[in-house]
């Protein structure tokens, strides 16, 4: 019979195994994850990495799994159960969807103080109120997905669970907040671009980022930050009235958040965005690798790609420089702004979705219909 390996050695081994998939995990929490996750959890993550699951999806799964594990230990004194019984799922809902008003008179309502303190001390809990329903649903979906990957079936389809979530959401109405309070429409984009000078390398880069992100259908910040020179294909120029021609470019996005694993998403740029991108490529002398790169204070261009957060920072910085309230704009505003502008210009929704690559008509139409309804006759009866 073999000797049982000490707990410390097992944690060290998990940390080492996490290092092998560091590119897709929040590795600033590697040691913490090694403590929280089981050997089987880590093996599941390694399998998903090898299967080619997108890095953003893997980060979200890992983050949710770490939270669930920490909550389970704090709330029950033990690691997550596989499969999860209905009672545990209902406890999770009760701890995260609760009524702030009722909590004032009933301290036992919602998440127990000791559970809250444990999660807060570990950095898992930052807000002081109940969780957003979408966050609770996403974490339950992650729990369900990981359960299925283990070949098990939990109580996630339980009518009692669905009813508990529905009743909790109905009892605690929350206004839905968009990722960007205001859409970066064509008018707003023009103001941001006006802050970019032609004699500044950083401004040439930012101009290209803003124009490419918007014109390519409102690309996500992770997609823009991850763009590489190898993803570009020069297309034949587009003939326009008057006999002139506009430059055209194809961007091969590969697999995106909403595309199938084996599907190569392609979007097209025409005219000014192509000119802006070519100006940056020429100025930065990029012939391979990452397109949008860091620039230090001395003007040196790094070989490393920008972090996705930097795309958001650029939008906010340019908004502030344009005299706008930076708090009201974010990188996601480019995505909602593209569809809003398409609606303003009368472009059919299916055509706009071909460029934005939205899969859900319902989601895309939220932006599209808001613009058409706001300017439509129904809103102008008086």
C-alpha positions as CSV (number, residue, x, y, z in Angstrom):
1,X,0.0,0.0,0.0
2,X,1.5,3.4,-1.0
3,X,2.1,6.2,1.4
4,X,-0.5,8.9,1.5
5,X,0.9,12.1,0.1
6,X,0.9,15.1,2.6
7,X,-1.7,17.8,1.9
8,X,1.0,20.4,1.4
9,X,2.5,18.3,-1.4
10,X,-0.8,17.9,-3.1
11,X,-1.4,21.7,-3.0
12,X,2.1,22.3,-4.5
13,X,1.4,19.8,-7.2
14,X,-1.9,21.5,-8.1
15,X,-0.2,24.8,-8.2
16,X,2.4,23.4,-10.6
17,X,-0.4,21.9,-12.8
18,X,-2.1,25.3,-12.8
19,X,1.1,26.8,-14.1
20,X,0.8,24.6,-17.2
21,X,-2.5,26.4,-18.2
22,X,-1.5,29.8,-16.9
23,X,-2.3,31.5,-20.1
24,X,-6.1,31.1,-19.7
25,X,-6.5,31.3,-15.9
26,X,-6.5,34.2,-13.4
27,X,-3.0,33.2,-12.2
28,X,-2.7,36.1,-9.7
29,X,-4.8,33.7,-7.6
30,X,-2.9,30.5,-8.4
31,X,-2.0,29.6,-4.9
32,X,-5.6,30.3,-3.7
33,X,-7.0,28.2,-6.5
34,X,-4.7,25.4,-5.7
35,X,-6.1,25.3,-2.1
36,X,-9.7,25.6,-3.2
37,X,-9.9,23.3,-6.3
38,X,-9.8,19.6,-6.2
39,X,-7.5,17.4,-8.3
40,X,-10.6,16.6,-10.4
41,X,-11.4,20.3,-10.9
42,X,-8.0,21.0,-12.2
43,X,-8.0,17.9,-14.4
44,X,-11.3,19.2,-15.9
45,X,-9.8,22.6,-16.6
46,X,-6.7,21.0,-18.2
47,X,-9.0,19.0,-20.4
48,X,-11.0,22.0,-21.5
49,X,-7.8,23.9,-22.3
50,X,-6.7,21.0,-24.5
51,X,-10.1,20.9,-26.2
52,X,-9.5,24.5,-27.3
53,X,-12.2,26.3,-25.2
54,X,-11.9,30.0,-25.5
55,X,-9.7,31.7,-22.8
56,X,-12.5,34.2,-21.7
57,X,-14.9,31.3,-21.2
58,X,-12.3,29.4,-19.2
59,X,-11.5,32.3,-17.0
60,X,-15.2,32.8,-16.3
61,X,-15.6,29.1,-15.5
62,X,-12.6,29.1,-13.2
63,X,-13.6,32.2,-11.4
64,X,-17.1,30.9,-10.8
65,X,-15.8,27.5,-9.7
66,X,-13.5,29.2,-7.2
67,X,-16.3,31.3,-5.8
68,X,-18.7,28.3,-5.5
69,X,-16.0,26.3,-3.7
70,X,-15.3,29.1,-1.3
71,X,-19.0,29.7,-0.7
72,X,-19.6,26.0,0.0
73,X,-16.8,25.7,2.5
74,X,-18.0,28.8,4.3
75,X,-21.7,27.9,4.2
76,X,-21.5,24.1,4.8
77,X,-18.0,23.4,6.1
78,X,-17.2,21.2,3.2
79,X,-16.3,21.3,-0.5
80,X,-18.9,21.4,-3.3
81,X,-21.0,18.3,-3.6
82,X,-21.1,16.5,-7.0
83,X,-23.9,16.1,-7.9
84,X,-25.5,19.0,-6.0
85,X,-28.7,18.2,-4.0
86,X,-31.7,20.4,-4.4
87,X,-31.4,21.7,-0.9
88,X,-27.8,23.0,-1.5
89,X,-28.9,24.8,-4.7
90,X,-31.8,26.4,-2.8
91,X,-29.4,27.5,-0.1
92,X,-27.2,29.1,-2.7
93,X,-30.1,31.1,-4.0
94,X,-31.3,32.1,-0.6
95,X,-27.8,33.4,0.3
96,X,-27.5,35.5,-2.8
97,X,-30.9,36.8,-3.8
98,X,-32.5,38.5,-0.8
99,X,-34.5,41.6,0.1
100,X,-32.4,44.5,1.6
101,X,-35.4,46.0,3.3
102,X,-36.3,42.7,5.0
103,X,-32.7,42.3,6.1
104,X,-33.0,45.5,8.2
105,X,-35.6,43.8,10.5
106,X,-34.5,40.2,10.1
107,X,-30.7,39.7,10.4
108,X,-31.1,36.0,9.6
109,X,-32.5,36.8,6.1
110,X,-30.1,36.3,3.2
111,X,-26.4,35.3,3.6
112,X,-25.4,34.6,7.2
113,X,-22.9,37.1,8.6
114,X,-20.2,34.5,9.1
115,X,-20.4,33.3,5.5
116,X,-20.3,36.8,4.2
117,X,-17.3,37.6,6.4
118,X,-15.5,34.5,5.2
119,X,-16.1,35.4,1.5
120,X,-15.2,39.0,2.0
121,X,-11.9,38.3,3.8
122,X,-10.9,36.1,0.9
123,X,-11.7,38.7,-1.6
124,X,-14.6,36.8,-3.2
125,X,-17.3,39.2,-2.0
126,X,-17.1,43.0,-2.6
127,X,-20.7,44.2,-2.8
128,X,-22.7,44.8,0.3
129,X,-26.1,43.9,-1.1
130,X,-27.7,40.9,-2.8
131,X,-26.2,39.6,-6.0
132,X,-27.5,40.5,-9.5
133,X,-29.8,37.7,-10.7
134,X,-27.7,37.3,-13.9
135,X,-24.7,36.6,-11.7
136,X,-26.5,34.0,-9.7
137,X,-27.9,32.3,-12.9
138,X,-24.4,32.3,-14.4
139,X,-22.8,30.6,-11.4
140,X,-25.6,28.0,-11.2
141,X,-25.1,27.4,-15.0
142,X,-21.4,26.9,-14.4
143,X,-22.1,24.5,-11.6
144,X,-24.5,22.6,-13.8
145,X,-22.0,22.5,-16.7
146,X,-19.2,21.2,-14.6
147,X,-21.6,18.6,-13.1
148,X,-22.4,17.3,-16.6
149,X,-18.7,17.2,-17.6
150,X,-18.2,14.9,-14.6
151,X,-20.8,12.6,-16.1
152,X,-23.3,13.4,-13.4
153,X,-26.8,14.9,-13.2
154,X,-27.7,17.4,-10.5
155,X,-31.0,19.0,-9.4
156,X,-30.6,22.0,-11.6
157,X,-33.7,21.4,-13.7
158,X,-35.7,21.3,-10.4
159,X,-39.0,23.2,-10.6
160,X,-38.4,24.3,-7.0
161,X,-35.1,25.9,-8.0
162,X,-36.6,27.7,-11.0
163,X,-39.5,28.9,-8.9
164,X,-37.2,30.1,-6.1
165,X,-35.1,32.2,-8.5
166,X,-38.2,33.6,-10.3
167,X,-39.9,34.6,-7.0
168,X,-36.7,36.1,-5.6
169,X,-36.2,38.2,-8.7
170,X,-39.8,39.3,-8.7
171,X,-39.6,40.3,-5.0
172,X,-36.5,42.3,-5.5
173,X,-36.9,44.3,-8.7
174,X,-33.6,45.7,-10.0
175,X,-33.2,48.1,-12.9
176,X,-31.1,46.4,-15.6
177,X,-27.8,48.2,-16.2
178,X,-26.1,48.1,-19.5
179,X,-22.3,47.5,-19.6
180,X,-22.0,51.0,-21.1
181,X,-24.5,53.6,-19.9
182,X,-24.4,55.3,-23.2
183,X,-23.8,54.0,-26.7
184,X,-20.8,55.3,-28.7
185,X,-22.8,56.3,-31.8
186,X,-21.3,57.9,-34.9
187,X,-21.7,61.4,-33.4
188,X,-19.9,60.4,-30.2
189,X,-17.2,58.4,-32.1
190,X,-16.5,61.6,-34.1
191,X,-15.8,63.5,-30.9
192,X,-13.5,60.7,-29.7
193,X,-11.6,60.7,-33.0
194,X,-11.2,64.4,-32.9
195,X,-8.9,64.1,-29.9
196,X,-6.5,61.9,-31.9
197,X,-3.6,63.9,-33.5
198,X,-1.9,62.8,-36.6
199,X,1.6,63.6,-35.2
200,X,1.3,61.4,-32.1
201,X,2.1,57.6,-32.3
202,X,-0.2,56.9,-29.4
203,X,-3.0,58.9,-31.1
204,X,-2.5,57.1,-34.4
205,X,-2.9,53.8,-32.5
206,X,-6.0,54.9,-30.6
207,X,-7.6,56.3,-33.7
208,X,-7.1,52.9,-35.4
209,X,-8.5,51.0,-32.4
210,X,-11.6,53.1,-32.1
211,X,-12.4,53.0,-35.8
212,X,-11.7,49.3,-36.3
213,X,-13.6,48.3,-33.1
214,X,-16.6,50.3,-34.2
215,X,-16.6,49.6,-38.0
216,X,-16.0,45.9,-37.6
217,X,-19.4,45.6,-36.0
218,X,-18.6,46.8,-32.5
219,X,-16.0,44.2,-31.6
220,X,-15.5,43.1,-28.0
221,X,-12.5,44.6,-26.3
222,X,-10.9,41.1,-25.9
223,X,-11.2,40.6,-29.7
224,X,-9.6,44.0,-30.5
225,X,-6.8,43.5,-28.0
226,X,-6.1,40.0,-29.4
227,X,-6.0,41.0,-33.1
228,X,-2.9,39.9,-35.0
229,X,-1.5,41.0,-38.3
230,X,-1.9,37.4,-39.6
231,X,-5.7,37.8,-39.2
232,X,-5.9,40.5,-41.9
233,X,-6.5,39.8,-45.6
234,X,-6.5,42.6,-48.2
235,X,-9.6,42.5,-50.3
236,X,-10.2,44.1,-53.8
237,X,-11.1,47.8,-53.5
238,X,-14.8,48.7,-53.5
239,X,-16.0,50.8,-56.4
240,X,-18.2,53.8,-55.4
241,X,-20.1,56.5,-57.3
242,X,-17.8,58.9,-59.2
243,X,-15.4,56.2,-60.3
244,X,-13.3,56.2,-57.1
245,X,-12.5,53.1,-55.0
246,X,-12.3,52.4,-51.3
247,X,-9.8,50.1,-49.7
248,X,-11.2,46.9,-48.3
249,X,-9.9,44.5,-45.6
250,X,-11.1,41.2,-44.1
251,X,-10.6,40.4,-40.5
252,X,-10.6,36.7,-39.7
253,X,-11.8,36.6,-36.1
254,X,-11.5,32.8,-35.8
255,X,-13.6,31.5,-33.0
256,X,-15.5,34.1,-31.0
257,X,-17.6,34.1,-27.9
258,X,-20.7,33.2,-29.9
259,X,-19.4,31.1,-32.8
260,X,-19.0,27.4,-33.1
261,X,-15.7,25.7,-32.4
262,X,-14.9,25.0,-36.0
263,X,-16.3,28.2,-37.5
264,X,-14.0,31.1,-38.7
265,X,-15.8,34.4,-38.2
266,X,-15.0,37.0,-40.8
267,X,-15.9,40.7,-40.8
268,X,-15.0,43.4,-43.3
269,X,-13.6,47.0,-43.1
270,X,-14.0,49.5,-45.9
271,X,-12.7,53.0,-46.4
272,X,-11.6,55.2,-43.5
273,X,-11.1,52.4,-40.9
274,X,-8.8,50.7,-43.3
275,X,-6.8,53.9,-43.8
276,X,-6.6,54.4,-40.1
277,X,-5.4,50.8,-39.5
278,X,-2.9,51.0,-42.3
279,X,-1.5,54.3,-40.9
280,X,-0.9,52.6,-37.5
281,X,0.6,49.5,-39.1
282,X,3.0,51.6,-41.1
283,X,3.9,53.9,-38.2
284,X,4.5,51.0,-35.9
285,X,6.3,49.0,-38.6
286,X,4.2,45.9,-37.8
287,X,4.8,43.0,-40.1
288,X,3.7,40.1,-37.8
289,X,2.2,39.4,-34.4
290,X,-0.1,41.6,-32.3
291,X,-1.6,44.6,-34.0
292,X,-2.4,46.9,-31.1
293,X,0.6,47.1,-28.7
294,X,1.7,49.0,-25.7
295,X,3.6,52.2,-26.1
296,X,5.8,53.4,-23.2
297,X,6.2,57.0,-22.2
298,X,9.3,57.4,-24.4
299,X,7.4,56.2,-27.5
300,X,8.8,52.7,-27.6
301,X,6.4,50.1,-29.0
302,X,6.3,46.8,-27.2
303,X,6.0,43.5,-28.9
304,X,3.3,42.6,-26.5
305,X,-0.4,43.1,-27.1
306,X,-2.5,45.5,-25.2
307,X,-4.5,44.1,-22.3
308,X,-8.3,44.1,-23.0
309,X,-8.7,46.5,-20.1
310,X,-6.6,49.0,-22.0
311,X,-9.2,49.2,-24.7
312,X,-11.7,50.3,-22.1
313,X,-9.3,52.8,-20.7
314,X,-8.7,54.3,-24.1
315,X,-12.4,54.8,-24.7
316,X,-12.8,56.5,-21.3
317,X,-9.7,58.6,-21.7
318,X,-10.8,59.9,-25.2
319,X,-14.3,60.6,-23.8
320,X,-12.8,62.7,-21.1
321,X,-10.6,64.5,-23.6
322,X,-13.6,65.2,-25.7
323,X,-15.4,66.9,-22.8
324,X,-17.8,64.0,-22.2
325,X,-18.5,62.2,-18.9
326,X,-16.0,59.3,-19.0
327,X,-18.1,57.4,-16.5
328,X,-20.9,57.0,-19.1
329,X,-18.8,55.4,-21.7
330,X,-16.9,52.1,-22.0
331,X,-15.6,49.8,-24.7
332,X,-18.9,48.0,-24.8
333,X,-20.4,51.3,-25.9
334,X,-18.7,50.7,-29.2
335,X,-20.7,47.5,-29.6
336,X,-24.0,48.9,-28.6
337,X,-23.2,52.1,-30.6
338,X,-22.6,50.2,-33.8
339,X,-26.1,48.7,-33.7
340,X,-27.7,51.9,-32.6
341,X,-26.0,53.8,-35.4
342,X,-27.1,51.1,-37.9
343,X,-30.7,51.6,-36.7
344,X,-30.4,55.4,-37.0
345,X,-29.2,55.0,-40.6
346,X,-32.0,52.6,-41.5
347,X,-29.8,49.6,-42.0
348,X,-31.8,46.4,-41.7
349,X,-31.1,44.4,-38.5
350,X,-30.1,41.2,-40.2
351,X,-27.5,43.1,-42.2
352,X,-26.1,44.8,-39.1
353,X,-26.0,41.5,-37.3
354,X,-23.9,40.0,-40.2
355,X,-21.2,42.5,-39.2
356,X,-21.7,42.5,-35.4
357,X,-21.9,38.7,-35.4
358,X,-24.7,38.7,-32.9
359,X,-26.3,35.3,-32.7
360,X,-29.3,36.4,-30.7
361,X,-31.9,38.6,-32.5
362,X,-33.4,39.5,-29.1
363,X,-30.1,40.8,-27.7
364,X,-29.2,42.7,-30.9
365,X,-32.6,44.2,-31.2
366,X,-32.5,45.7,-27.7
367,X,-30.0,48.3,-29.0
368,X,-31.5,48.5,-32.5
369,X,-35.2,48.8,-31.5
370,X,-34.4,51.4,-28.8
371,X,-33.0,53.8,-31.4
372,X,-35.9,53.2,-33.9
373,X,-38.6,53.5,-31.2
374,X,-37.0,56.7,-29.7
375,X,-37.2,58.5,-33.1
376,X,-40.3,56.8,-34.4
377,X,-43.8,58.2,-34.8
378,X,-45.2,56.3,-31.8
379,X,-42.9,58.3,-29.5
380,X,-43.9,61.6,-31.2
381,X,-47.7,61.5,-30.9
382,X,-47.7,64.9,-29.3
